[in-house]
């Protein structure tokens, strides 16, 4: 073993001596060449061009992924409406809440009243919600800003580097300052480019609620989830009315799934529950009621003039033709104040050929002045006391009444009167219906004897067994 170790050591020493003869062990100094100002500017420009090349590659990848995306077959409003663009300023103009008055037209022309009789109200609220989409949103406005920023960066680089190029003996301190300034500009550009490629896509949430009482109680509800291309991602729509104690409620649910729309229609009176699927090829132009309100606001704000056709759904889930015709801005008077308004005619044609026409008058700031359906006995109007100003409608002043209502003597007086009246009604009712006491006594005895683990379902079952008839909705 010792002989092998000595042999190995000798071989290592001979190898090291051979390396010394080749001067591998001698230290040497690296000669650092100073970069000229031209080289600094060239490096910055090459870095910018490299990032632009990366953006082009990402854009090509985005185009390829877009074709495979679930919503790619759906309509593109850029092909329908010229210069269509939803940027942050437009989102702020589209999102606000408004309240409309529902008025009945029956007998209005023959009566002495100057305005139709108000029988209910409708609230429309459009909100903007942030959500990261699986694909990037291409916006022409931001693309133009990036191109402008790159051009300005190149110009600043040439302006700053120009004097240095003329003076080869520039001090190193000044050169570092120039490099730092250029790199700060490049970081700003990189930040804006990153914000463009990883844009936070905003979606819209639409809430519509209406209720009226004109001999019978009725109303509607709409809750919709819409993206910034006005594609309906999900919507639930309900219409109901109660006549002679019978409630007729119709519900329509529309949801976007993989390469298809899922539609479900329910009717309480007909006791139906129909479910179906529509391929995106068949309903690629589909725009539901929630997205329709956003679209009409956009048309009014952009002062659009022209006509186009999309597709919508009837309350029973059938697809219908949906034709829009916009007249453009014109002079008008709203609540005794002159302002610009526009009319939007909407034609809905069912499969059987029945045509429905609605005329919506809106201000150029997106607020609905009036909406009327042909042949309908009701009309939507702006509140006569509503202030009509310029610009985006302002939010209503909201005060928390939890700690301030009792400071208002009128409110406090009405509260005490209502409370006293309710107590008297309750006492008189209990006196006239002694069986209520027996029902409550039976309920308490059942609880003490059976000792249910969960008291809430037990209570619901107990009292529902005493009232098998479906409870009607509260009157408006």
C-alpha positions as CSV (number, residue, x, y, z in Angstrom):
1,X,0.0,0.0,0.0
2,X,2.9,2.4,0.9
3,X,4.4,1.8,-2.6
4,X,1.2,2.7,-4.3
5,X,0.9,5.9,-2.2
6,X,4.4,7.0,-3.0
7,X,3.8,6.3,-6.7
8,X,0.7,8.4,-6.7
9,X,2.4,11.3,-4.8
10,X,5.3,11.3,-7.3
11,X,2.9,11.5,-10.2
12,X,1.1,14.5,-8.6
13,X,4.4,16.3,-8.0
14,X,5.6,15.8,-11.5
15,X,2.3,17.2,-12.9
16,X,2.5,20.3,-10.7
17,X,6.1,20.9,-11.9
18,X,5.0,20.7,-15.5
19,X,2.4,23.3,-14.8
20,X,5.0,25.6,-13.3
21,X,7.1,25.3,-16.4
22,X,4.1,26.5,-18.4
23,X,3.8,29.6,-16.1
24,X,0.2,28.6,-15.0
25,X,1.1,29.5,-11.4
26,X,2.2,33.1,-12.2
27,X,-0.2,35.8,-11.4
28,X,-1.2,38.2,-14.1
29,X,-3.2,41.4,-14.2
30,X,-6.3,41.8,-16.4
31,X,-6.3,44.8,-18.6
32,X,-9.6,46.6,-18.2
33,X,-10.6,48.7,-21.2
34,X,-12.6,51.9,-20.5
35,X,-16.0,52.0,-22.2
36,X,-16.5,55.0,-24.4
37,X,-19.8,57.1,-24.2
38,X,-20.8,55.7,-27.6
39,X,-20.5,52.2,-26.1
40,X,-22.7,53.2,-23.1
41,X,-25.4,54.6,-25.3
42,X,-25.2,51.6,-27.6
43,X,-25.6,49.2,-24.7
44,X,-28.7,51.1,-23.5
45,X,-30.2,51.0,-26.9
46,X,-29.5,47.3,-27.4
47,X,-31.2,46.7,-24.0
48,X,-34.3,48.6,-25.2
49,X,-34.4,46.7,-28.5
50,X,-34.0,43.4,-26.6
51,X,-37.0,44.2,-24.5
52,X,-39.0,45.3,-27.5
53,X,-38.1,42.0,-29.2
54,X,-39.4,40.2,-26.0
55,X,-42.6,42.1,-26.2
56,X,-43.1,41.1,-29.8
57,X,-42.5,37.5,-28.9
58,X,-45.0,37.8,-26.0
59,X,-47.5,39.4,-28.4
60,X,-47.2,36.5,-30.8
61,X,-47.6,34.1,-28.0
62,X,-50.6,36.0,-26.8
63,X,-52.2,35.8,-30.2
64,X,-51.7,32.1,-30.4
65,X,-53.1,31.6,-26.9
66,X,-56.0,33.9,-27.6
67,X,-57.3,31.6,-30.4
68,X,-57.4,28.7,-27.9
69,X,-59.1,30.8,-25.2
70,X,-62.7,30.0,-24.3
71,X,-64.0,33.4,-25.3
72,X,-62.2,33.7,-28.6
73,X,-65.2,32.7,-30.7
74,X,-67.4,35.4,-29.1
75,X,-68.0,38.8,-30.7
76,X,-65.4,41.6,-30.8
77,X,-66.9,45.0,-30.5
78,X,-63.8,46.5,-32.2
79,X,-65.2,45.0,-35.4
80,X,-68.7,46.6,-34.7
81,X,-68.1,49.9,-33.0
82,X,-65.3,52.1,-34.4
83,X,-62.5,53.0,-32.0
84,X,-64.0,50.8,-29.3
85,X,-61.8,50.9,-26.2
86,X,-62.5,50.3,-22.5
87,X,-59.7,52.1,-20.5
88,X,-59.6,53.2,-16.9
89,X,-61.3,56.6,-17.6
90,X,-64.2,54.9,-19.5
91,X,-64.6,52.4,-16.6
92,X,-65.0,55.3,-14.2
93,X,-67.6,56.9,-16.4
94,X,-69.6,53.6,-16.7
95,X,-69.7,52.7,-13.1
96,X,-72.4,54.5,-11.0
97,X,-75.8,53.9,-9.5
98,X,-79.1,55.4,-10.6
99,X,-82.7,55.1,-9.4
100,X,-85.7,55.3,-11.8
101,X,-89.4,55.7,-11.2
102,X,-91.9,53.2,-12.6
103,X,-95.1,54.9,-13.7
104,X,-98.4,53.4,-15.0
105,X,-99.8,54.8,-18.3
106,X,-103.3,53.3,-17.8
107,X,-105.9,56.2,-18.1
108,X,-103.1,58.8,-18.0
109,X,-104.2,60.5,-21.3
110,X,-107.8,60.8,-20.2
111,X,-107.0,62.0,-16.6
112,X,-106.3,65.5,-15.3
113,X,-102.9,64.5,-14.0
114,X,-99.8,66.2,-15.5
115,X,-97.5,63.2,-15.0
116,X,-98.2,59.4,-14.9
117,X,-98.9,57.8,-11.6
118,X,-95.8,56.4,-9.9
119,X,-96.3,52.8,-8.8
120,X,-92.7,51.6,-8.1
121,X,-89.0,52.1,-8.7
122,X,-86.0,50.5,-10.3
123,X,-82.4,50.6,-9.1
124,X,-79.5,50.0,-11.5
125,X,-76.0,49.8,-10.2
126,X,-72.9,48.9,-12.2
127,X,-69.7,48.2,-10.3
128,X,-66.1,47.6,-11.4
129,X,-64.3,44.6,-9.9
130,X,-60.6,43.7,-10.4
131,X,-59.7,40.2,-11.5
132,X,-56.7,38.6,-13.3
133,X,-57.8,37.1,-16.5
134,X,-55.9,34.0,-17.9
135,X,-54.9,36.1,-20.9
136,X,-53.6,39.6,-21.4
137,X,-55.8,42.4,-22.5
138,X,-54.5,44.4,-25.5
139,X,-55.4,48.1,-25.3
140,X,-54.6,50.4,-28.1
141,X,-54.2,53.4,-25.8
142,X,-51.6,51.7,-23.7
143,X,-49.7,50.4,-26.7
144,X,-49.5,53.9,-28.1
145,X,-48.2,55.2,-24.7
146,X,-45.5,52.5,-24.7
147,X,-44.4,53.4,-28.2
148,X,-44.3,57.1,-27.3
149,X,-42.3,56.3,-24.2
150,X,-39.7,54.3,-26.1
151,X,-39.3,57.1,-28.6
152,X,-38.8,59.6,-25.8
153,X,-36.2,57.4,-24.2
154,X,-34.2,57.1,-27.3
155,X,-34.4,60.9,-27.8
156,X,-33.2,61.6,-24.2
157,X,-30.4,59.1,-24.6
158,X,-29.1,60.9,-27.8
159,X,-29.5,64.4,-26.1
160,X,-27.6,63.4,-23.0
161,X,-24.9,61.4,-24.8
162,X,-24.3,64.0,-27.5
163,X,-22.1,66.3,-25.6
164,X,-20.1,63.4,-24.1
165,X,-19.4,62.0,-27.5
166,X,-17.9,65.3,-28.6
167,X,-15.7,65.3,-25.6
168,X,-13.6,62.1,-25.4
169,X,-12.0,63.2,-22.1
170,X,-15.2,63.1,-20.1
171,X,-14.8,62.4,-16.5
172,X,-15.9,59.1,-15.1
173,X,-18.2,60.8,-12.6
174,X,-20.2,62.5,-15.3
175,X,-20.4,59.3,-17.3
176,X,-21.8,57.4,-14.2
177,X,-24.4,60.1,-13.8
178,X,-25.5,59.8,-17.4
179,X,-25.6,56.0,-17.1
180,X,-27.7,56.3,-13.9
181,X,-30.2,58.7,-15.6
182,X,-30.6,56.4,-18.6
183,X,-31.0,53.3,-16.4
184,X,-33.7,55.0,-14.4
185,X,-35.6,55.9,-17.6
186,X,-35.2,52.3,-18.7
187,X,-36.6,51.0,-15.4
188,X,-39.6,53.2,-15.8
189,X,-40.2,51.9,-19.3
190,X,-39.7,48.3,-18.0
191,X,-42.3,48.9,-15.3
192,X,-44.9,50.3,-17.7
193,X,-44.2,47.3,-20.1
194,X,-44.7,44.9,-17.2
195,X,-48.0,46.6,-16.3
196,X,-49.2,46.2,-19.9
197,X,-48.3,42.6,-20.2
198,X,-49.7,41.7,-16.7
199,X,-52.6,44.1,-16.8
200,X,-55.2,43.8,-14.1
201,X,-58.3,43.2,-16.1
202,X,-61.5,44.8,-14.7
203,X,-64.8,43.1,-14.9
204,X,-68.3,44.6,-14.3
205,X,-70.9,43.5,-11.8
206,X,-74.4,44.6,-12.7
207,X,-77.3,44.7,-10.2
208,X,-80.8,45.6,-11.3
209,X,-83.8,45.5,-8.8
210,X,-87.3,46.7,-9.5
211,X,-90.6,46.4,-7.7
212,X,-94.1,47.9,-8.3
213,X,-97.7,47.6,-7.1
214,X,-100.4,48.5,-9.6
215,X,-103.3,46.3,-8.5
216,X,-100.9,43.4,-8.2
217,X,-97.3,43.1,-6.9
218,X,-94.5,42.5,-9.3
219,X,-90.9,43.1,-10.0
220,X,-87.6,41.8,-11.4
221,X,-84.0,41.1,-10.4
222,X,-80.8,40.9,-12.4
223,X,-77.4,40.0,-11.2
224,X,-74.7,39.7,-14.0
225,X,-71.0,39.2,-14.2
226,X,-69.6,40.9,-17.4
227,X,-66.1,41.3,-18.7
228,X,-64.7,44.4,-20.3
229,X,-65.5,43.1,-23.8
230,X,-69.2,43.0,-22.7
231,X,-69.2,39.2,-22.8
232,X,-71.7,37.7,-20.3
233,X,-69.8,35.4,-18.0
234,X,-72.8,34.7,-15.7
235,X,-76.2,36.1,-15.2
236,X,-79.3,35.3,-13.2
237,X,-82.5,37.1,-14.1
238,X,-85.8,36.8,-12.3
239,X,-89.3,38.2,-13.1
240,X,-92.3,37.7,-10.9
241,X,-95.8,39.0,-10.3
242,X,-98.5,38.1,-7.7
243,X,-102.1,38.2,-8.6
244,X,-105.0,36.9,-6.4
245,X,-102.5,35.3,-4.1
246,X,-100.8,33.3,-6.8
247,X,-97.1,34.0,-7.5
248,X,-95.8,33.5,-11.0
249,X,-92.0,33.6,-11.0
250,X,-89.7,33.0,-14.0
251,X,-86.0,32.6,-13.6
252,X,-83.3,32.5,-16.3
253,X,-79.7,31.5,-15.6
254,X,-77.0,31.9,-18.2
255,X,-73.4,30.8,-17.6
256,X,-70.4,30.6,-19.8
257,X,-68.7,27.2,-19.8
258,X,-66.0,25.6,-21.9
259,X,-66.9,26.4,-25.6
260,X,-70.6,26.6,-24.7
261,X,-73.3,28.6,-22.8
262,X,-75.4,26.8,-20.2
263,X,-79.0,28.1,-20.0
264,X,-81.6,27.1,-17.4
265,X,-85.2,28.4,-17.3
266,X,-87.6,27.8,-14.4
267,X,-91.2,28.8,-14.0
268,X,-93.2,28.4,-10.8
269,X,-96.6,28.6,-12.4
270,X,-95.9,26.2,-15.2
271,X,-93.7,24.1,-12.9
272,X,-91.1,23.7,-15.6
273,X,-87.3,23.4,-15.4
274,X,-85.7,23.4,-18.8
275,X,-81.9,23.1,-19.3
276,X,-80.0,23.5,-22.5
277,X,-76.6,24.2,-24.0
278,X,-75.8,26.6,-26.8
279,X,-72.5,26.3,-28.7
280,X,-70.4,29.5,-29.0
281,X,-70.7,29.2,-32.8
282,X,-74.5,29.5,-32.4
283,X,-74.5,32.4,-29.9
284,X,-71.2,34.1,-30.6
285,X,-73.0,37.5,-30.6
286,X,-74.9,36.9,-27.3
287,X,-75.3,39.9,-25.0
288,X,-77.7,39.4,-22.0
289,X,-79.6,42.1,-20.1
290,X,-76.9,43.0,-17.6
291,X,-74.4,43.6,-20.4
292,X,-77.0,45.5,-22.4
293,X,-77.2,48.2,-19.7
294,X,-73.4,48.6,-19.9
295,X,-73.5,48.7,-23.7
296,X,-76.2,51.4,-23.8
297,X,-74.2,53.5,-21.3
298,X,-71.1,53.2,-23.5
299,X,-73.1,54.1,-26.6
300,X,-74.4,57.2,-24.9
301,X,-71.1,58.3,-23.5
302,X,-69.2,57.9,-26.7
303,X,-72.1,59.6,-28.7
304,X,-72.3,56.7,-31.0
305,X,-74.4,57.1,-34.2
306,X,-75.3,54.1,-36.3
307,X,-76.8,50.6,-36.0
308,X,-75.7,47.0,-35.5
309,X,-77.1,43.7,-34.5
310,X,-76.3,41.2,-31.8
311,X,-78.1,38.3,-30.1
312,X,-79.9,38.1,-26.8
313,X,-82.1,35.7,-24.7
314,X,-85.8,35.9,-24.0
315,X,-87.0,35.1,-20.5
316,X,-87.7,31.5,-21.6
317,X,-84.1,31.0,-22.7
318,X,-84.7,31.2,-26.5
319,X,-82.2,33.1,-28.6
320,X,-83.5,36.3,-30.2
321,X,-82.2,38.8,-32.7
322,X,-81.1,42.0,-30.9
323,X,-80.9,45.1,-33.2
324,X,-79.6,48.5,-31.9
325,X,-80.1,51.8,-33.6
326,X,-78.6,55.0,-32.2
327,X,-79.5,58.5,-33.3
328,X,-76.5,60.3,-31.9
329,X,-76.5,63.4,-29.6
330,X,-79.2,66.0,-29.8
331,X,-80.5,68.9,-27.8
332,X,-83.1,68.2,-25.2
333,X,-84.5,69.3,-21.8
334,X,-84.4,67.1,-18.8
335,X,-86.0,68.3,-15.5
336,X,-86.3,71.8,-16.9
337,X,-82.6,71.9,-17.8
338,X,-81.2,71.9,-21.3
339,X,-78.7,69.1,-21.9
340,X,-77.6,66.8,-24.7
341,X,-79.4,63.5,-25.0
342,X,-79.5,60.5,-27.4
343,X,-82.0,57.9,-28.3
344,X,-81.3,54.2,-28.5
345,X,-83.9,52.0,-30.3
346,X,-83.7,48.3,-29.5
347,X,-85.6,45.7,-31.5
348,X,-85.9,42.2,-30.1
349,X,-87.2,39.6,-32.6
350,X,-88.2,36.2,-31.3
351,X,-88.0,33.0,-33.3
352,X,-91.8,33.1,-34.0
353,X,-91.4,36.6,-35.5
354,X,-92.9,38.6,-32.6
355,X,-91.1,41.9,-32.4
356,X,-90.5,43.9,-29.2
357,X,-89.4,47.6,-29.4
358,X,-87.9,49.7,-26.6
359,X,-86.9,53.3,-26.8
360,X,-84.3,54.6,-24.3
361,X,-83.5,58.2,-23.9
362,X,-80.2,58.9,-22.2
363,X,-77.9,61.8,-21.4
364,X,-74.5,61.8,-23.0
365,X,-73.1,61.0,-19.5
366,X,-74.9,57.6,-19.4
367,X,-77.9,58.4,-17.2
368,X,-81.3,57.0,-18.3
369,X,-83.9,59.7,-18.8
370,X,-86.8,57.5,-19.9
371,X,-87.3,54.0,-21.2
372,X,-90.5,52.7,-22.8
373,X,-91.5,49.4,-24.3
374,X,-93.9,49.4,-27.2
375,X,-97.3,48.1,-26.0
376,X,-96.3,48.1,-22.3
377,X,-98.5,49.8,-19.8
378,X,-95.5,51.0,-17.7
379,X,-92.7,53.4,-18.3
380,X,-89.4,54.2,-16.6
381,X,-88.6,57.8,-15.9
382,X,-85.8,59.7,-14.2
383,X,-86.8,61.1,-10.8
384,X,-88.4,64.5,-11.4
385,X,-86.4,65.9,-8.5
386,X,-83.1,64.5,-9.8
387,X,-80.4,67.1,-10.5
388,X,-79.0,66.9,-14.0
389,X,-75.5,68.2,-14.2
390,X,-72.5,67.8,-16.5
391,X,-70.0,65.0,-16.2
392,X,-70.3,61.7,-14.5
393,X,-73.4,61.5,-12.2
394,X,-72.4,62.1,-8.6
395,X,-73.0,59.6,-5.8
396,X,-75.9,60.1,-3.5
397,X,-75.1,61.6,-0.1
398,X,-75.3,58.7,2.4
399,X,-75.5,59.2,6.1
400,X,-75.5,56.5,8.7
401,X,-78.8,56.7,10.5
402,X,-77.8,54.2,13.2
403,X,-76.5,57.0,15.5
404,X,-78.1,60.1,14.1
405,X,-81.8,59.3,13.4
406,X,-82.9,60.2,17.0
407,X,-81.5,63.7,16.6
408,X,-84.1,64.4,13.9
409,X,-87.3,65.3,15.9
410,X,-89.5,64.5,12.9
411,X,-88.0,61.0,12.4
412,X,-88.0,60.3,16.1
413,X,-91.7,61.4,16.4
414,X,-92.7,59.1,13.5
415,X,-90.8,56.2,15.0
416,X,-92.6,56.6,18.4
417,X,-96.0,56.9,16.7
418,X,-95.3,53.8,14.6
419,X,-94.0,51.8,17.6
420,X,-97.1,52.7,19.7
421,X,-99.4,51.8,16.8
422,X,-97.6,48.4,16.2
423,X,-97.8,47.6,20.0
424,X,-101.6,48.3,20.0
425,X,-102.2,46.2,16.9
426,X,-100.2,43.3,18.4
427,X,-102.1,43.5,21.7
428,X,-105.5,43.7,20.0
429,X,-104.6,40.8,17.7
430,X,-103.5,38.6,20.6
431,X,-106.7,39.5,22.5
432,X,-108.9,38.6,19.5
433,X,-106.9,35.4,18.6
434,X,-106.3,33.4,21.8
435,X,-105.3,30.4,19.7
436,X,-102.0,32.0,19.1
437,X,-101.1,31.6,22.8
438,X,-102.0,27.9,22.5
439,X,-99.8,27.5,19.4
440,X,-96.8,29.1,21.2
441,X,-97.5,26.9,24.3
442,X,-97.5,23.8,22.1
443,X,-94.3,24.9,20.5
444,X,-92.6,25.3,23.8
445,X,-93.9,22.0,25.1
446,X,-92.5,20.2,22.0
447,X,-89.1,21.8,22.6
448,X,-89.0,20.8,26.3
449,X,-90.1,17.2,25.5
450,X,-88.2,16.5,22.3
451,X,-85.2,18.6,23.1
452,X,-84.1,19.0,19.5
453,X,-80.3,19.3,18.8
454,X,-80.8,22.0,16.2
455,X,-83.5,24.4,17.2
456,X,-83.8,26.4,13.9
457,X,-84.8,23.6,11.5
458,X,-87.2,22.2,14.2
459,X,-88.9,25.7,14.5
460,X,-89.2,26.0,10.7
461,X,-90.8,22.6,10.4
462,X,-93.1,23.1,13.3
463,X,-94.6,26.4,12.0
464,X,-94.6,25.4,8.3
465,X,-96.7,22.4,9.2
466,X,-99.3,24.8,10.4
467,X,-99.2,26.9,7.2
468,X,-98.9,24.6,4.2
469,X,-99.8,27.3,1.8
470,X,-96.9,29.2,0.2
471,X,-96.4,32.5,1.9
472,X,-96.9,35.5,-0.5
473,X,-94.3,38.1,-1.1
474,X,-94.5,41.3,1.0
475,X,-96.4,44.0,-0.8
476,X,-94.5,47.0,-2.2
